[in-house]
Amino acid sequence: MAKAKAAPAASSGGKAAKKKKWSKGKVKDKAQHAVSLDKATYDRILKEVPTFKFISQSILIERLKINGSLARVAIRHLEKEKLIKRIVHHSAQLIYTRATASD
């Protein structure tokens, strides 16, 4: 009798056992960033961005919730107005800082 109860318990460790469910991984939510500038966002860019110590396209995307093309346009506009100063010019990433009074 003892052997009969032990046999099913031992066999349950084989293929008949439930397979481990692997984690599906965490999925990042798709960001809903603005694709066109409204007056409030434009004013915010002109007011806040020149005070940032480190300015790049990715910083503007993250903080202002705008898309990449708008961030590039905003950076070009601020540089033309001499509100920010270029530090590094690279094909993939442009890095700027705030313009100081001595410049």
CYANA upper distance limits for C-alpha pairs under 8 A (distance plus 0.5 A):
  1 MET  CA      5 LYS  CA      7.17
  2 ALA  CA      6 ALA  CA      6.84
  3 LYS  CA      7 ALA  CA      6.67
  4 ALA  CA      8 PRO  CA      7.83
  5 LYS  CA      9 ALA  CA      7.45
  6 ALA  CA     10 ALA  CA      6.75
  7 ALA  CA     11 SER  CA      6.80
  8 PRO  CA     12 SER  CA      6.74
  9 ALA  CA     13 GLY  CA      8.10
 11 SER  CA     16 ALA  CA      8.29
 12 SER  CA     16 ALA  CA      6.39
 12 SER  CA     17 ALA  CA      5.91
 13 GLY  CA     17 ALA  CA      6.06
 32 GLN  CA     65 LYS  CA      8.23
 33 HIS  CA     61 ILE  CA      8.38
 33 HIS  CA     65 LYS  CA      5.41
 33 HIS  CA     66 ILE  CA      5.27
 33 HIS  CA     67 ASN  CA      5.99
 34 ALA  CA     65 LYS  CA      6.82
 34 ALA  CA     66 ILE  CA      5.10
 34 ALA  CA     67 ASN  CA      6.47
 35 VAL  CA     66 ILE  CA      6.88
 35 VAL  CA     67 ASN  CA      6.26
 35 VAL  CA     70 LEU  CA      7.48
 36 SER  CA     70 LEU  CA      7.71
 37 LEU  CA     41 THR  CA      6.59
 37 LEU  CA     42 TYR  CA      6.72
 37 LEU  CA     70 LEU  CA      8.05
 38 ASP  CA     42 TYR  CA      6.71
 39 LYS  CA     43 ASP  CA      6.62
 40 ALA  CA     44 ARG  CA      6.65
 41 THR  CA     45 ILE  CA      6.66
 41 THR  CA     64 LEU  CA      8.19
 42 TYR  CA     46 LEU  CA      6.87
 43 ASP  CA     47 LYS  CA      6.60
 44 ARG  CA     48 GLU  CA      6.20
 44 ARG  CA     49 VAL  CA      8.14
 45 ILE  CA     49 VAL  CA      5.82
 45 ILE  CA     50 PRO  CA      8.47
 45 ILE  CA     64 LEU  CA      8.45
 45 ILE  CA     74 ALA  CA      7.90
 46 LEU  CA     50 PRO  CA      7.43
 46 LEU  CA     78 LEU  CA      8.09
 47 LYS  CA     51 THR  CA      8.19
 48 GLU  CA     52 PHE  CA      7.50
 49 VAL  CA     55 ILE  CA      7.89
 49 VAL  CA     60 LEU  CA      8.43
 50 PRO  CA     78 LEU  CA      8.31
 50 PRO  CA     83 LEU  CA      6.30
 50 PRO  CA     84 ILE  CA      6.35
 50 PRO  CA     97 THR  CA      8.27
 50 PRO  CA     98 ARG  CA      5.69
 50 PRO  CA     99 ALA  CA      7.74
 51 THR  CA     98 ARG  CA      6.46
 52 PHE  CA     97 THR  CA      7.41
 52 PHE  CA     98 ARG  CA      6.70
 53 LYS  CA     97 THR  CA      5.84
 53 LYS  CA     98 ARG  CA      6.30
 54 PHE  CA     95 ILE  CA      7.77
 54 PHE  CA     96 TYR  CA      6.65
 54 PHE  CA     97 THR  CA      5.53
 54 PHE  CA     98 ARG  CA      7.93
 55 ILE  CA     59 ILE  CA      6.70
 55 ILE  CA     60 LEU  CA      7.77
 55 ILE  CA     95 ILE  CA      6.43
 55 ILE  CA     96 TYR  CA      5.35
 55 ILE  CA     97 THR  CA      6.05
 55 ILE  CA     98 ARG  CA      8.23
 56 SER  CA     60 LEU  CA      7.00
 56 SER  CA     75 ILE  CA      8.35
 56 SER  CA     93 GLN  CA      7.80
 56 SER  CA     94 LEU  CA      6.55
 56 SER  CA     95 ILE  CA      5.49
 56 SER  CA     96 TYR  CA      6.70
 57 GLN  CA     61 ILE  CA      6.80
 57 GLN  CA     68 GLY  CA      7.18
 57 GLN  CA     71 ALA  CA      5.93
 57 GLN  CA     72 ARG  CA      6.60
 57 GLN  CA     75 ILE  CA      7.96
 57 GLN  CA     93 GLN  CA      7.94
 57 GLN  CA     94 LEU  CA      7.74
 57 GLN  CA     95 ILE  CA      8.48
 58 SER  CA     62 GLU  CA      6.68
 58 SER  CA     68 GLY  CA      8.05
 58 SER  CA     71 ALA  CA      8.43
 59 ILE  CA     63 ARG  CA      6.58
 60 LEU  CA     64 LEU  CA      5.98
 60 LEU  CA     65 LYS  CA      7.79
 60 LEU  CA     66 ILE  CA      7.61
 60 LEU  CA     71 ALA  CA      6.41
 61 ILE  CA     65 LYS  CA      5.67
 61 ILE  CA     66 ILE  CA      5.54
 61 ILE  CA     67 ASN  CA      6.32
 61 ILE  CA     68 GLY  CA      6.83
 61 ILE  CA     71 ALA  CA      6.88
 62 GLU  CA     66 ILE  CA      8.14
 66 ILE  CA     70 LEU  CA      6.83
 66 ILE  CA     71 ALA  CA      7.12
 67 ASN  CA     71 ALA  CA      6.87
 68 GLY  CA     72 ARG  CA      6.79
 69 SER  CA     73 VAL  CA      6.80
 70 LEU  CA     74 ALA  CA      6.55
 71 ALA  CA     75 ILE  CA      6.66
 72 ARG  CA     76 ARG  CA      6.75
 73 VAL  CA     77 HIS  CA      6.64
 74 ALA  CA     78 LEU  CA      6.66
 75 ILE  CA     79 GLU  CA      6.64
 76 ARG  CA     80 LYS  CA      6.66
 77 HIS  CA     81 GLU  CA      6.78
 78 LEU  CA     82 LYS  CA      6.74
 78 LEU  CA     83 LEU  CA      5.82
 78 LEU  CA     84 ILE  CA      6.45
 79 GLU  CA     83 LEU  CA      6.43
 79 GLU  CA     84 ILE  CA      5.72
 79 GLU  CA     85 LYS  CA      6.89
 79 GLU  CA     86 ARG  CA      8.09
 82 LYS  CA     99 ALA  CA      7.57
 83 LEU  CA     98 ARG  CA      7.24
 83 LEU  CA     99 ALA  CA      6.10
 84 ILE  CA     96 TYR  CA      6.95
 84 ILE  CA     97 THR  CA      6.25
 84 ILE  CA     98 ARG  CA      5.08
 84 ILE  CA     99 ALA  CA      5.12
 85 LYS  CA     96 TYR  CA      5.93
 85 LYS  CA     97 THR  CA      5.88
 85 LYS  CA     98 ARG  CA      6.44
 85 LYS  CA     99 ALA  CA      5.72
 86 ARG  CA     94 LEU  CA      8.03
 86 ARG  CA     95 ILE  CA      6.65
 86 ARG  CA     96 TYR  CA      4.81
 86 ARG  CA     97 THR  CA      6.97
 87 ILE  CA     94 LEU  CA      8.36
 87 ILE  CA     95 ILE  CA      6.08
 87 ILE  CA     96 TYR  CA      5.61
 87 ILE  CA     97 THR  CA      7.26
 88 VAL  CA     94 LEU  CA      6.38
 88 VAL  CA     95 ILE  CA      5.61
 88 VAL  CA     96 TYR  CA      7.48
 89 HIS  CA     93 GLN  CA      7.56
 89 HIS  CA     94 LEU  CA      5.60
 89 HIS  CA     95 ILE  CA      7.25
 90 HIS  CA     94 LEU  CA      6.22
 99 ALA  CA    103 ASP  CA      7.13
